[in-house]
């Protein structure tokens, strides 16, 4: 089968060998696996981080968002059958979706939203899982609740932010403030439902004061947390919550003590990596997201469509991700 892989980590993305096309054997499903014929994928920052930082001894297929059709099912599969249309975000421990076929555990797979095309659906799984788990599992925000409280989302125009803004606005009573540094991205965040948008290129506290908000109850940092950390400590209320998903070089948690600010780290790969007893919650979560999309509550967050799933187009996508200028998600469709 056709697959796009990296064979040497750390190559600059302009190097044609950073991502290359090869042929690999078609995989065979294990007991709980689905064999999915891939139709569309999207690209996430984790793709670039793995390619840059994780050495390999054999070609590695990346890709952590996929849409496709179940081509075969393992002997113990109960949730899906051959021919079902599915979407999912995969696992760090298994080959990814940048190939004609992929194996994935049924417990982390959801049904594809019926109202979306393949590319639009491929934009959703990883960011939806990350945003949902951050909001409802880590911060323990209550659906339909938390009226009178506020949440600030740093990096609200990116992939995860684009979903988190929608979830917070549509499913909770929170006042939602997003950050963006470009006019185009600020408009996007407003369109997704943020009550206010402020500029993360400028000091945050004065902008919150100007809105009459001051300190916030909950803050989620999605990018460059180390650059904003001193401000974060300042603008979160006493006994507030601080969540993050990125990888700062260091984080002095003792600075949170004076205000009793709680720290919440989210990685959507935790459940699949450790096969936690509640791993199936990601199946339930994705089915719920599909329902919300089909009912018009959530919208896809596609920023750009880069064409077919080729090595050249994936290199272009990685390059845009690494520039930190992507708005929404980058999707690719078909071979």
C-alpha positions in Angstrom: 0.0 0.0 0.0 1.1 3.6 -0.6 2.3 5.4 2.6 4.1 8.7 3.4 6.8 8.2 6.0 9.9 9.7 7.6 13.0 7.7 7.8 15.3 10.1 9.6 14.2 12.5 12.3 15.1 16.1 12.5 15.4 16.9 8.8 14.3 20.4 7.9 10.9 20.3 6.2 12.3 21.9 3.0 14.4 18.8 2.6 12.6 16.4 0.1 13.7 13.5 2.3 11.9 14.9 5.3 8.7 13.0 4.2 8.8 10.4 1.4 6.4 8.0 -0.3 7.1 4.3 -0.1 5.1 1.0 -0.4 4.3 -0.9 2.8 2.5 -4.2 3.3 -1.2 -3.8 4.1 -1.7 -4.4 7.8 -3.9 -7.2 9.3 -6.4 -6.3 12.1 -6.0 -7.7 15.6 -9.0 -8.7 17.7 -10.2 -5.1 18.6 -8.9 -3.4 15.4 -10.6 -1.8 12.5 -8.7 -1.8 9.2 -9.7 1.6 7.7 -9.4 2.6 4.1 -8.2 6.2 4.5 -10.0 8.9 2.5 -8.9 12.2 4.2 -6.5 13.3 6.9 -5.5 16.5 8.7 -2.1 17.7 10.1 -1.4 18.6 13.7 1.5 20.1 15.6 2.2 16.6 17.0 3.1 15.4 13.5 5.9 17.9 13.3 7.0 17.3 16.9 7.3 13.5 16.3 9.1 14.0 12.9 11.6 16.4 14.4 12.2 14.7 17.8 11.6 10.9 17.6 14.4 8.8 16.1 13.3 5.8 14.0 14.9 2.5 13.0 12.3 1.8 10.4 10.0 4.1 8.2 7.3 5.7 10.4 3.9 6.7 9.1 2.6 9.9 10.7 -0.9 11.2 10.7 -3.2 11.5 13.8 -6.5 12.5 12.3 -8.3 10.4 9.7 -11.6 9.7 8.0 -12.3 6.5 6.1 -14.3 3.4 5.6 -14.0 0.2 7.6 -12.5 -2.3 5.2 -12.2 -5.2 7.8 -12.9 -5.7 11.5 -11.1 -7.9 14.1 -12.8 -10.9 15.6 -13.8 -9.1 18.8 -15.0 -5.8 17.3 -18.5 -4.9 18.4 -18.9 -1.2 17.7 -18.5 -1.1 13.9 -18.9 -3.3 10.8 -17.4 -3.3 7.3 -18.5 -0.4 5.3 -19.0 2.0 8.2 -17.7 5.6 7.8 -15.5 6.6 10.7 -13.3 9.3 12.1 -10.6 9.2 14.8 -7.3 10.5 16.0 -5.2 7.3 16.4 -2.4 6.4 18.8 1.2 7.5 19.3 2.2 3.9 19.5 0.9 2.7 16.1 1.4 3.7 12.4 -0.6 6.8 11.4 -3.1 7.7 8.8 -0.9 9.0 6.0 -1.3 5.7 4.2 -4.0 3.9 2.1 -4.9 1.7 5.1 -4.5 2.0 8.9 -5.3 -0.1 11.9 -7.0 1.6 14.8 -8.6 0.3 18.1 -12.4 0.6 17.8 -12.5 2.1 21.3 -11.0 5.4 20.1 -13.1 5.6 16.9 -16.4 7.5 16.3 -18.9 7.5 13.5 -18.2 10.2 10.9 -20.6 13.2 11.0 -23.1 12.6 8.2 -23.4 16.2 7.4 -19.7 16.7 6.5 -17.5 15.7 3.6 -14.4 13.7 4.3 -12.0 16.6 4.5 -14.2 18.7 6.8 -14.6 15.7 9.1 -10.9 15.0 9.2 -10.3 18.4 10.8 -12.1 17.4 13.9 -11.0 14.3 15.9 -7.7 15.2 17.6 -8.6 18.8 18.4 -12.2 17.8 19.5 -10.9 15.2 21.9 -8.2 17.5 23.3 -10.6 20.4 23.8 -13.4 18.2 25.2 -11.1 16.4 27.7 -9.5 19.7 28.8 -12.8 21.4 29.4 -14.9 18.6 30.8 -12.4 16.0 32.2 -9.5 18.1 33.4 -11.2 21.4 34.4 -14.4 19.7 35.4 -16.5 22.4 33.7 -20.2 21.3 33.8 -22.3 21.2 30.6 -24.9 23.9 30.9 -23.2 25.3 34.0 -20.5 27.6 35.3 -22.6 30.8 34.6 -21.0 33.9 35.8 -17.5 32.5 35.3 -14.9 33.3 32.7 -12.4 31.4 30.6 -9.4 32.8 28.7 -8.0 30.7 25.8 -4.5 31.7 24.7 -4.1 30.7 21.1 -7.8 30.5 20.4 -7.4 30.6 16.6 -5.5 27.4 16.2 -6.8 23.8 15.9 -7.6 23.1 19.5 -8.6 26.6 20.2 -11.1 26.6 17.4 -13.0 23.7 19.0 -12.5 24.8 22.6 -14.1 28.2 21.9 -17.1 26.5 20.4 -17.5 24.0 23.2 -17.2 26.6 25.9 -19.6 29.0 24.2 -22.2 26.4 23.0 -22.3 23.9 25.9 -21.5 26.0 29.0 -22.4 29.3 30.7 -18.8 30.6 30.6 -17.9 34.0 29.3 -15.3 33.1 26.6 -12.3 35.3 25.9 -9.9 34.2 23.1 -6.5 35.6 22.1 -5.3 36.2 18.6 -2.6 38.5 17.2 -3.7 38.9 13.6 -6.9 40.6 12.4 -7.9 37.6 10.3 -7.5 35.2 13.2 -9.4 37.6 15.6 -12.3 37.6 13.2 -12.2 33.8 13.0 -12.3 33.5 16.8 -15.2 35.9 17.0 -17.1 33.9 14.4 -16.6 30.7 16.4 -18.4 32.3 19.4 -15.9 34.1 21.6 -17.5 36.9 23.6 -14.2 38.9 23.4 -10.9 38.6 21.6 -7.7 40.2 22.9 -4.2 40.4 21.4 -1.7 38.0 22.9 1.1 40.1 21.3 0.3 42.8 23.9 0.1 42.6 27.8 -3.0 40.7 28.7 -3.9 42.2 32.0 -4.7 45.7 30.8 -6.8 44.3 28.0 -8.9 42.2 30.4 -9.2 45.3 32.7 -10.5 47.3 29.7 -13.2 44.7 29.2 -14.2 45.0 32.8 -13.2 41.4 33.5 -9.9 41.7 35.3 -8.9 38.2 36.5 -10.4 35.0 34.9 -11.7 31.9 36.6 -10.2 29.5 34.1 -7.3 29.9 31.7 -6.2 27.4 29.0 -2.8 28.0 27.3 -2.5 26.2 23.9 0.8 27.6 22.7 4.0 29.3 23.9 3.0 28.8 27.6 6.5 29.6 28.8 6.3 33.1 27.1 3.0 33.9 28.9 3.5 32.1 32.2 4.2 35.2 34.3 1.1 36.9 33.0 -0.9 33.7 33.5 -0.1 33.7 37.2 -1.1 37.3 37.4 -4.5 37.1 35.6 -5.9 33.9 37.0 -8.1 34.4 40.0 -7.3 33.0 43.5 -8.4 29.4 43.5 -8.7 29.5 39.7 -7.7 26.8 37.2 -4.8 26.8 34.7 -4.7 24.2 31.9 -2.2 23.7 29.1 -1.4 21.3 26.3 2.0 22.4 25.0 5.5 21.5 26.1 7.3 24.4 27.9 11.0 23.8 28.6 10.3 24.4 32.2 7.3 25.4 34.4 7.8 26.6 38.0 4.6 25.3 39.6 5.4 26.9 42.9 4.3 30.3 41.5 0.8 28.9 41.5 0.8 28.2 45.3 0.1 31.7 46.6 -3.2 31.8 44.8 -3.9 28.0 45.1 -4.2 27.8 41.3 -4.7 24.3 40.2 -2.6 23.0 37.2 -4.2 20.7 34.6 -2.2 19.1 31.8 -4.1 17.5 28.9 -2.8 14.9 26.4 -5.5 13.2 24.3 -3.1 10.3 23.7 -3.0 9.3 27.4 -6.0 6.9 27.2 -4.7 5.1 24.1 -1.1 5.0 25.2 -1.9 3.4 28.6 -5.1 1.6 27.5 -6.9 3.1 30.5 -10.1 1.4 31.7 -12.1 4.4 30.3 -10.4 4.3 26.9 -13.8 3.9 25.3 -14.8 7.4 26.4 -13.1 8.6 23.3 -15.5 6.6 21.2 -18.4 8.1 23.1 -16.9 11.6 22.9 -16.4 11.4 19.1 -20.0 10.1 18.6 -21.2 13.0 20.6 -19.2 15.5 18.6 -20.6 14.0 15.4 -24.1 14.5 16.8 -23.4 18.1 17.7 -22.0 18.8 14.2 -25.0 17.1 12.5 -27.3 19.2 14.7 -25.6 22.4 13.8 -24.2 23.1 17.3 -20.5 22.7 16.3 -18.8 23.5 13.0 -15.7 22.1 11.3 -12.5 24.1 11.7 -10.8 23.6 8.4 -8.4 26.5 7.6 -6.9 25.2 4.4 -7.3 22.3 2.0 -3.9 21.2 0.6 -5.1 18.7 -2.0 -4.3 15.1 -2.3 -2.4 13.0 0.3 1.1 13.2 -1.1 4.6 13.6 0.3 4.9 17.1 -1.3 1.6 18.3 0.1 2.3 16.9 3.6 5.7 18.7 3.6 3.8 21.9 2.7 1.4 21.3 5.6 4.2 20.6 8.1 6.0 23.8 7.0 2.8 25.9 7.7 2.3 24.3 11.1 6.0 25.0 12.0 5.5 28.7 11.0 2.8 29.0 13.8 0.7 30.9 11.3 -2.0 28.3 10.6 -5.6 29.3 11.1 -7.8 26.3 11.9 -6.8 22.9 10.5 -4.9 21.8 7.4 -6.6 18.9 5.6 -5.7 16.6 2.7 -8.0 14.3 0.8 -7.6 11.3 -1.5 -4.6 9.6 -3.0 
